[in-house]
Amino acid sequence: MIDVYSWPTPNGHKVHIMLEECGFRLGRDWQVHAVDIGKGDQFQPDFLKISPNNKIPALVDSAGPDGKSISLFESGAILLYLASKTGKFLPRSDRAKFKALEWLMFQMGGVGPMLGQAHHFRIYAPEKIDYAVNRYTNEAKRLYGVMDRQLAEQKFIAGNQYSIADIAIFPWLRSWQNQGIDWADYPRLKVWFDTIAARPAVQRGVAVLAGARKPGTDDKAREMLFGKTQYEKR
């Protein structure tokens, strides 16, 4: 059994989707443990043992590569682990594999951090700072443009094969409205988005813990996510 410690955020959804796409089924092959990041569950000692950076998701596989249990944190590392474990969604040829990895790193180094900042300054920041809102909204639009151009002559982000690059990027684009995006400006990317969203495994993945997250963020949650608790020495 694979244990996943997660919350319904883009990074959590990446792992939920990957598991379902790889043929694992929730309740049969893997189980999810809710880590409510608005309540501070990510700072609990047991969770920090497997995720020392106090971020979700984290995974524990009792049947690791050497037959022993293995724990992993960082969603990109988890995607690579599951691709290695199952032989799925990471091409085998070096040329195609490194292309997929290139776009996985694009998500991890650009899409996730920059769209996360757009969410923060457009929605969660206690005061609206025009410079920050404009900076990250414009960066979101730039990244969407990069992906739209990438899809000019191919079906998926890293080529004509569905890969971990698509799985990593898709959940971050589900909040396009919060990022100041107009899909009309990115028609190829919108076709790609709708194609991914229609996949049954993707639909199962984004449904995991969907009812656990409440709309809006109260003062306690804001403090846990963005306040001094986040920065305390542990």
C-alpha positions in Angstrom: 0.0 0.0 0.0 1.2 3.5 -0.8 0.4 6.2 1.8 0.0 9.7 0.5 0.0 12.7 2.8 -1.6 15.5 1.0 -4.1 18.3 0.6 -6.2 19.4 -2.4 -3.7 21.9 -3.9 -2.0 21.8 -7.3 1.0 20.0 -5.9 -1.2 17.5 -4.1 -3.3 16.9 -7.2 -0.1 16.2 -9.3 0.5 13.1 -7.2 -3.1 12.1 -7.0 -3.4 12.2 -10.7 -0.1 10.4 -11.3 -1.1 7.5 -9.1 -4.5 7.1 -10.8 -2.9 7.4 -14.2 -0.4 4.7 -13.3 -3.2 2.3 -12.6 -3.2 2.6 -8.8 -6.6 3.0 -7.3 -7.5 5.0 -4.2 -8.6 2.6 -1.5 -7.2 -0.4 -3.2 -3.5 0.5 -3.9 -3.0 3.8 -2.2 -4.6 5.7 0.7 -4.6 9.4 1.4 -4.0 11.1 4.7 -5.3 14.7 4.8 -2.7 17.2 6.0 -4.8 20.3 6.6 -2.3 23.1 5.9 -4.7 25.7 7.1 -4.8 24.1 10.6 -1.0 23.5 10.8 -0.9 19.8 10.3 2.2 20.2 8.2 4.1 21.2 11.3 3.3 18.0 13.2 6.5 16.0 14.2 5.3 12.8 12.5 4.8 14.7 9.2 8.1 16.5 9.4 9.8 13.1 9.6 8.8 12.4 6.0 8.6 16.0 4.8 11.3 18.1 6.6 10.3 21.1 4.4 6.8 21.0 6.0 5.2 21.0 2.6 2.7 18.6 1.0 2.6 16.2 -0.6 4.7 13.4 0.8 4.6 9.7 0.0 5.5 6.5 1.8 5.7 3.3 -0.3 6.0 0.1 1.8 7.2 -1.7 -1.3 10.2 0.5 -2.2 12.8 -0.2 -4.9 14.8 -2.6 -2.7 11.7 -4.2 -1.1 11.9 -1.9 1.8 9.7 1.1 2.7 10.7 4.5 1.2 9.5 8.0 1.9 9.6 10.9 -0.4 8.7 14.6 -0.4 8.6 17.1 -3.2 6.0 16.5 -5.8 8.4 16.4 -8.7 10.5 13.7 -7.1 7.4 11.7 -6.3 6.3 11.9 -10.0 9.7 10.7 -11.1 9.6 7.9 -8.5 6.2 6.7 -9.7 7.3 6.9 -13.3 10.3 4.7 -12.5 8.3 2.3 -10.4 5.7 1.7 -13.1 7.6 2.5 -16.3 4.9 4.9 -17.3 4.7 8.6 -18.5 8.4 9.1 -18.9 9.7 8.2 -22.4 12.4 5.6 -22.6 14.6 7.1 -25.3 17.1 9.6 -24.0 16.0 12.3 -26.4 12.3 12.1 -25.5 13.0 11.5 -21.8 15.1 14.6 -21.4 12.5 16.6 -23.2 9.9 15.5 -20.7 12.2 16.3 -17.8 13.0 19.7 -19.3 9.3 20.6 -19.1 8.9 19.0 -15.7 11.6 21.4 -14.5 9.8 24.2 -16.2 6.8 23.5 -14.0 8.8 23.1 -10.9 11.0 26.2 -11.4 8.5 28.4 -13.2 4.8 27.5 -13.4 4.4 26.5 -9.8 6.4 29.2 -8.0 5.2 32.1 -10.3 1.5 31.1 -10.4 1.7 30.5 -6.7 2.9 34.1 -6.3 0.1 35.3 -8.5 -2.4 33.6 -6.3 -0.8 35.1 -3.2 -0.7 38.7 -4.3 -4.0 38.7 -6.2 -6.1 36.8 -3.6 -4.4 36.2 -0.2 -2.2 39.1 0.5 -3.7 41.3 3.3 -3.0 44.4 1.2 -3.1 44.8 -2.6 0.4 45.8 -3.8 0.0 46.9 -7.4 3.6 46.2 -8.3 3.4 42.7 -7.1 0.0 42.0 -8.6 1.1 43.3 -12.0 4.5 41.5 -11.8 3.1 38.1 -11.2 0.0 38.5 -13.4 2.3 39.4 -16.3 4.6 36.5 -15.5 1.6 34.1 -15.5 0.6 35.4 -18.9 4.2 35.0 -20.2 4.3 31.4 -19.0 0.9 30.6 -20.6 2.3 32.1 -23.8 5.3 29.8 -23.6 3.1 26.8 -23.3 0.7 27.9 -26.0 3.6 28.3 -28.4 5.0 24.9 -27.4 1.7 23.3 -28.5 1.8 24.7 -32.0 3.0 21.5 -33.6 2.5 18.8 -31.0 -0.4 17.4 -28.9 1.2 17.5 -25.5 3.7 19.7 -23.6 6.8 17.6 -24.2 5.9 16.0 -27.5 3.1 13.8 -28.9 3.1 11.5 -25.9 1.3 12.3 -22.6 3.9 12.5 -19.9 4.7 13.6 -16.4 5.2 17.1 -17.8 1.5 17.3 -18.6 0.5 15.8 -15.2 2.7 18.3 -13.4 1.5 21.4 -15.2 -2.3 20.7 -15.5 -3.3 21.2 -11.8 -1.7 24.7 -11.7 -3.8 25.9 -14.7 -7.1 24.9 -13.1 -7.1 28.2 -11.2 -6.6 30.3 -14.4 -9.2 32.9 -13.4 -7.3 33.6 -10.2 -4.2 34.2 -12.3 -5.8 36.9 -14.5 -5.8 34.7 -17.5 -8.2 34.9 -20.5 -8.3 31.6 -22.3 -9.0 33.4 -25.6 -5.4 34.5 -25.6 -4.1 30.9 -25.5 -6.3 28.8 -27.8 -3.8 25.9 -28.2 -3.3 25.7 -24.5 -7.0 25.7 -23.9 -7.4 22.7 -26.2 -4.7 20.9 -24.3 -6.2 21.8 -21.0 -9.6 20.5 -22.0 -8.0 17.3 -23.3 -6.3 16.6 -20.0 -9.3 17.6 -18.0 -11.4 15.0 -19.8 -9.2 12.1 -18.8 -10.9 9.8 -16.3 -7.8 9.4 -14.1 -7.4 13.1 -14.0 -10.9 13.5 -12.9 -10.5 11.0 -10.2 -7.2 12.6 -9.1 -8.6 16.1 -8.7 -11.6 14.7 -6.8 -9.4 13.4 -4.0 -10.0 15.4 -0.8 -11.9 18.0 -2.9 -14.6 18.3 -0.1 -12.0 18.9 2.6 -10.8 22.3 1.5 -13.1 25.2 2.4 -13.5 28.2 0.2 -11.7 31.3 1.5 -9.0 31.5 4.1 -9.6 32.6 7.6 -7.2 34.5 9.8 -5.9 31.3 11.5 -5.2 29.7 8.1 -3.5 32.8 6.8 -1.2 32.8 9.8 -0.4 29.1 9.4 0.3 29.5 5.7 1.9 33.0 5.5 2.6 34.1 9.1 5.3 33.6 11.8 4.3 29.9 12.3 5.7 29.1 8.9 9.1 30.5 9.8 9.6 29.2 13.3 12.7 27.1 14.0 12.0 23.4 14.3 
